Amino acid sequence: MTIAPDSFDFVATLVRRRSAIQLDSGKEYLVESRLAPLARSAGAADVESYIRSVRANVTLHDKVVEALTTNETSWFRDRHPFTVLKDTVIPDAITRRGKHLKVWSAACSSGQEPYSIAMTIAEHFPDVRASIVATDLSEEVLAKGRSGQYSQLEVNRGLPAPMLVRHFERKGAFFEANERLRSMVSFRRHNLLDAPPLGGPYDVVFLRNVLIYFDVATKRDVMRRVRSVLAPGGWVFLGAAESTIGVDDIWERVPVAGGALYRPREGKAA
């Protein structure tokens, strides 16, 4: 079944208003696939019927937004950012600010990214005290991250076997992050349209594969908020398909090891 145009418009408007993520025409299949489990759980005949119930019940709006804004994730996603974190960013931060590192992992989903950051620090900089603030819109994925528990299928998605052995413990059908990793990461609900989370200034901000969903004005606003909590000389990781070019000239693109990071230009105000 294909949802009606007005139903798609209602969902797209709701998601845009709550998260600034744009669902353009052609994404009807995404709305159907993401809302189908909610429809089944609610006992609705189909997604179209479920959307009608959502229109009449504002308490369901958050569930819909969370379902449409939960993104793909995996351990050490794309690898390169974590190599740069180890080889360039953390040594630079230690030189500037000592061995207490503050990191913000934005749109962290179910926790694979912040735990990958934590493992990078634990493996290569065992004497660094790290505070990693991991944020997302969805309470469901945040609860998953807080639990630190992942299935065999989930750990198979990019987590090297030696790291699994060193940093996780078997708990029944799941693998649970050990106490050290979990103590490094604090999970909080946060909307990128709101003021940045407390805990900064941050030496490093991971904001990967998020800006692609926003229009230029929203990208600029989000990056200005990031700038406001970035420590002097701090670094920002964006996704491979993302850039601040044409968004805000506050930012400088810094080529690093075949990729690029971003930091504020000297003399540019936030």
C-alpha angles and dihedrals in degrees: 000000000000116000118240118262093244090051091052091047090052092052093043091051092048093050093045093049094048101038108009089237111141120223104193126198108285094048094093090110090057092052091049095048095046095045097042094084090049090049092051092047091051092049093243118158092233143336092277090057091047092053089052089055090048090054089058098042119056091188088072094056096088092053091053093048092048092049092053097044101048106111139199117279141174140165116286088354112209089358094224096085091055092049089052090046089055100040103036118006104048095044089050092049091049090052092051103037110011129242100322108094124191118198133179116204104192122198087012096170111194095350107267093122099050092043089050088053090048092051091049089055095042093049100045107020106034093163094055116103106218130193112191118187109200117193138183140155094240120082089194095062091039090056088052091051093048091052090054089209123136134174126239089258091053096049089048089066100088105318109128113232095236090054091047089055095046100043107028136060126209112248109178108290092352141069113227125204110244124250095262094056093045092049090057095056129066116190119209137169110246139162115213088221089066132070112293119269119270118254103078167135085113123209091200133023122193108202098159127166094355107097091060088076095055135078118243096264092052092046089054092049093048093048091049089055090049089051091053092062099035116112117236107281091013124154133230124205116207128180120275091254094047133087142163091226108122090010107075131346091210087087130077121206109224116196109224126177097329095321137061141249129192133230134162117275114248112262094017115123122221 
